[in-house]
Amino acid sequence: MTTSTGHTEDTGHAEFTVPVMSDGDREELGTLLTVLGADEWPADIDDARAFYDTWGAPIADDIEVEQRDGGHLLTPPDAEGALTGLYLHGGGYVYGSLRSHGHMVGELARAARCRMFFVDYRRAPEHPHPAALDDTVAAYRSVLADGLDASDVVLAGDSAGGGLVLATLLRLRDAGLPLPAAAACVSPWTDLTGSGESYRALEDEDPMLSKPVVDLVSTSYRAGTAPTDPYVSPLFGDLAGLPPVLLQVGSREILLSDAERFAEGLRRAGGTGVLEVWPGMVHVWHLHHARLAKAREAVSRLGGWLRARAAEAR
């Protein structure tokens, strides 16, 4: 496990020390937070979705984007072999789309040298739980039905999408389906009860999220489902038998405990949970790939790790 101090324990894979923040990194992050904080979050849900989409950047011209049933397939020019990823976007199960996340997912596909299927799962409140989970499981089944071996598939996601990745692993395992080679989660939301210590310890340090906002989208998504249901909050599930999972999280996030506790739970269950806490970083800093050097470094790390784990699984 890699902690916010840069200390690295043996995870059974190549060691990786989280880069410390330079003065340039701090300046970039400060500028970004000023820009993001310039406009107030709209109250209307459609306006808020449109506003969230403006955080995205254009997908690179050399990334091929093909619309498919249930989403979009993003293919970088150097994609090699059969490796295919399924990406589940964040946004509290309410916001987020290809417009907000496509540029980052395209760069993740480039870093992993693979195709990446962006799953356009249904969002709350129009489509509460289990719609998103059903859509993701259906996308995975479709990939296997196309002839891919599970060892050639990886999952990735951020925030709510990171939690959805982990819930999907639980659902696939419980259904007796072959599991993907590995999964990577950015700032994953694993506990919709909001019981983590970081909600309190970091409430004044997190510039991106607050517990009232998290509670609001949790209620919208769950629509009466208990927050301790493992398919809603995978932290409370039986974590035995899952593939290796990499979790990246910023040291200033109120969701820090969500990542820490899931990684520990996965290790207690006999699995591989690799936790990277990036000093000074905020919620899903990867999304600001075009502006932050640390975002580009983290995306590169994610892609390389996923490709390496898939190679081990074959």
C-alpha positions in Angstrom: 0.0 0.0 0.0 1.2 3.5 -0.8 0.3 6.1 1.8 0.2 9.9 1.6 3.7 10.1 3.0 5.1 8.3 0.0 5.9 5.1 1.9 5.5 1.9 -0.2 4.7 -1.6 1.1 5.1 -4.7 -1.0 1.9 -5.3 -2.9 3.2 -8.2 -4.9 3.8 -6.0 -8.0 6.4 -3.4 -9.0 6.7 -0.8 -6.3 5.4 2.7 -7.0 5.9 5.8 -5.0 3.3 8.5 -5.3 5.0 11.6 -6.7 5.1 14.5 -4.2 3.6 17.8 -5.2 5.9 20.4 -6.6 5.3 24.2 -6.5 4.1 23.9 -10.1 1.6 21.2 -9.1 0.2 23.4 -6.3 -0.1 26.4 -8.7 -1.9 24.3 -11.3 -4.3 22.9 -8.7 -5.0 26.3 -7.2 -5.8 27.7 -10.7 -8.1 24.8 -11.4 -10.0 25.1 -8.2 -10.5 28.9 -8.8 -11.9 28.2 -12.2 -14.2 25.4 -11.0 -15.4 27.5 -8.1 -16.2 30.5 -10.2 -19.7 29.4 -11.0 -22.4 28.2 -8.6 -23.8 24.7 -9.0 -27.2 25.0 -10.7 -30.3 23.8 -8.8 -32.1 22.4 -11.8 -30.9 18.9 -12.6 -30.7 19.4 -16.3 -28.7 22.6 -15.9 -26.5 20.9 -13.4 -25.8 18.0 -15.8 -24.9 20.5 -18.5 -22.7 22.4 -16.1 -20.9 19.2 -15.0 -20.3 18.3 -18.7 -18.4 21.6 -19.1 -15.6 20.3 -16.9 -14.7 17.9 -19.7 -12.3 18.6 -22.5 -12.4 17.5 -26.2 -11.5 13.9 -26.9 -8.1 13.8 -28.6 -8.4 13.8 -32.4 -6.5 10.5 -32.7 -8.9 8.6 -30.5 -11.5 6.8 -32.6 -15.0 7.1 -31.1 -17.7 4.6 -32.2 -21.2 4.6 -30.9 -22.4 1.1 -29.8 -25.4 -0.3 -28.1 -25.2 0.9 -24.5 -22.3 3.4 -24.9 -19.3 4.3 -27.0 -16.1 2.4 -27.9 -12.9 4.6 -27.6 -9.9 3.2 -29.5 -6.4 4.8 -29.4 -4.1 4.4 -32.4 -1.7 2.1 -30.5 -4.3 -0.3 -29.1 -2.8 -3.8 -29.1 -4.4 -7.2 -28.8 -7.8 -8.1 -27.5 -7.6 -6.2 -24.2 -10.8 -4.2 -23.6 -11.9 -2.0 -20.7 -15.3 -1.1 -19.5 -15.4 2.4 -18.1 -18.1 3.6 -15.6 -18.2 7.4 -15.2 -18.7 9.3 -11.9 -21.2 12.0 -11.1 -23.1 10.6 -8.1 -25.2 8.3 -10.4 -27.0 11.5 -11.4 -24.5 13.5 -13.5 -21.7 12.6 -15.9 -21.6 11.6 -19.6 -19.2 11.1 -22.5 -18.9 14.9 -22.7 -17.6 15.2 -19.1 -15.4 12.1 -19.1 -14.6 11.1 -22.7 -11.3 12.9 -22.9 -10.0 11.3 -19.7 -11.2 7.8 -20.7 -9.6 8.2 -24.1 -6.3 8.9 -22.4 -6.7 6.0 -20.1 -7.3 3.8 -23.2 -4.1 5.2 -24.6 -2.1 4.5 -21.4 -3.4 0.9 -21.3 -3.0 0.5 -25.1 -6.5 -1.0 -25.3 -10.0 -0.3 -26.4 -12.2 1.2 -23.7 -16.0 0.9 -23.8 -17.7 3.9 -22.1 -20.9 2.5 -20.6 -23.7 5.0 -20.9 -25.6 3.6 -17.9 -29.0 5.0 -16.9 -28.9 7.8 -14.3 -30.9 8.6 -11.2 -33.4 10.0 -10.3 -35.2 8.9 -13.5 -33.6 5.5 -13.2 -32.6 4.6 -9.6 -30.8 1.5 -8.4 -30.5 -1.1 -9.7 -30.7 0.4 -13.3 -27.0 1.5 -13.4 -25.8 -1.9 -12.1 -28.1 -3.8 -14.5 -26.7 -1.8 -17.4 -23.1 -2.4 -16.5 -23.6 -6.2 -16.0 -25.4 -6.3 -19.4 -22.4 -4.5 -21.0 -20.0 -7.0 -19.5 -22.1 -9.9 -20.7 -22.2 -8.4 -24.1 -18.4 -8.2 -24.3 -18.1 -11.8 -23.4 -20.8 -12.8 -25.9 -18.7 -11.1 -28.6 -16.1 -13.7 -27.9 -13.7 -12.0 -25.6 -12.2 -14.1 -22.7 -12.7 -12.6 -19.3 -8.9 -12.4 -18.9 -8.9 -9.8 -21.7 -11.4 -7.5 -19.9 -10.7 -4.9 -17.2 -13.0 -2.5 -15.4 -12.4 1.1 -14.4 -14.4 3.9 -13.0 -14.3 7.1 -10.9 -16.3 8.2 -7.8 -19.8 6.7 -8.1 -18.6 4.9 -11.1 -15.7 3.4 -9.0 -18.3 2.1 -6.5 -20.3 0.8 -9.4 -17.2 -1.1 -10.7 -16.9 -2.8 -7.3 -20.6 -3.5 -7.1 -20.4 -5.0 -10.6 -17.6 -7.4 -9.5 -19.8 -8.6 -6.6 -22.8 -9.1 -8.9 -20.7 -10.9 -11.5 -19.2 -13.2 -8.9 -22.5 -13.9 -7.3 -24.0 -14.8 -10.7 -21.2 -17.3 -11.3 -19.8 -15.4 -14.3 -16.0 -15.4 -15.1 -14.5 -12.2 -13.6 -12.4 -9.6 -15.4 -8.6 -9.6 -15.1 -8.5 -6.5 -12.8 -10.2 -3.3 -11.9 -9.1 0.2 -11.2 -11.1 2.8 -9.2 -10.5 6.5 -8.9 -11.8 8.2 -5.7 -14.4 5.3 -5.4 -17.6 5.9 -3.5 -17.9 2.5 -1.6 -20.0 3.5 1.4 -23.3 5.3 0.9 -23.9 5.4 4.6 -21.2 8.1 4.8 -19.7 6.6 7.9 -16.0 7.1 7.1 -13.9 9.1 9.4 -12.6 11.3 6.5 -16.1 12.8 6.1 -15.5 14.5 9.4 -11.7 14.8 9.5 -11.4 16.3 6.0 -14.7 18.2 5.7 -12.9 21.5 5.7 -10.1 20.4 3.4 -12.1 18.9 0.5 -12.9 21.7 -2.0 -14.9 19.4 -4.3 -17.4 17.4 -2.2 -19.4 17.9 1.0 -21.4 15.4 3.0 -24.8 17.1 2.4 -24.2 16.8 -1.4 -23.1 13.2 -1.1 -26.2 12.4 1.1 -28.4 14.1 -1.5 -27.3 12.0 -4.5 -27.2 8.9 -2.3 -30.9 9.3 -1.5 -31.7 10.0 -5.2 -29.9 6.9 -6.4 -31.0 4.5 -3.7 -34.7 5.4 -3.8 -35.4 3.4 -0.7 -32.8 0.7 -1.0 -30.8 0.3 2.2 -27.4 2.1 2.1 -25.8 -1.0 3.5 -26.9 -3.2 0.6 -23.6 -4.5 -0.9 -24.8 -3.8 -4.5 -25.2 -0.2 -3.4 -22.3 0.1 -1.0 -19.8 -2.6 -1.9 -17.8 -1.9 1.2 -20.4 -4.0 3.1 -20.2 -7.0 0.7 -18.3 -10.3 0.9 -15.1 -9.4 -0.9 -13.7 -12.9 -1.3 -12.7 -14.1 -4.8 -12.5 -10.7 -6.5 -9.7 -9.8 -9.0 -6.9 -7.4 -8.2 -8.1 -3.8 -7.6 -6.1 -0.6 -7.7 -7.6 2.4 -5.8 -6.3 5.9 -6.3 -7.5 8.6 -4.0 -6.5 12.2 -3.1 -5.3 13.0 0.4 -7.9 15.9 0.7 -11.0 13.9 -0.2 -13.9 13.1 2.2 -14.1 9.8 0.3 -10.5 8.9 1.5 -11.9 6.4 4.0 -14.1 4.8 1.4 -11.0 3.8 -0.5 -8.9 2.9 2.5 -11.5 0.7 4.1 -12.3 -1.1 0.8 -8.6 -1.9 0.1 -8.2 -3.2 3.7 -11.3 -5.3 3.4 -10.2 -6.8 0.1 -6.9 -7.8 1.6 -8.6 -9.3 4.7 -10.6 -11.4 2.3 -7.4 -12.7 0.7 -7.5 -10.5 -2.4 -5.2 -7.8 -3.8 -6.1 -4.3 -2.9 -3.5 -1.7 -4.0 -4.1 1.7 -2.4 -2.5 4.9 -3.7 -3.1 8.1 -1.7 -1.9 11.0 -3.8 -0.7 13.9 -1.6 -2.7 17.2 -2.0 -5.0 15.8 -4.7 -8.7 16.3 -4.8 -11.7 14.3 -5.9 -11.1 12.7 -9.3 -8.3 15.0 -10.3 -7.8 12.7 -13.3 -10.9 14.4 -14.9 -8.8 17.6 -15.3 -6.2 15.8 -17.3 -5.8 18.7 -19.7 -4.8 21.1 -16.9 -3.0 19.0 -14.2 0.3 17.2 -14.7 -0.5 15.0 -11.7 -3.7 14.0 -13.5 -1.7 12.8 -16.5 0.7 10.9 -14.2 -2.2 9.2 -12.4 -3.9 8.2 -15.7 -0.7 6.8 -17.0 -0.2 4.8 -13.9 -3.8 3.4 -14.1 -3.4 2.3 -17.7 0.0 0.6 -17.1 -1.3 -1.2 -14.1 -4.4 -2.5 -15.8 -2.4 -3.8 -18.8 0.1 -5.5 -16.5 -2.5 -7.2 -14.5 -4.3 -8.4 -17.6 -1.0 -9.9 -18.9 -0.6 -11.7 -15.6 -4.1 -13.2 -15.9 -3.6 -14.8 -19.3 
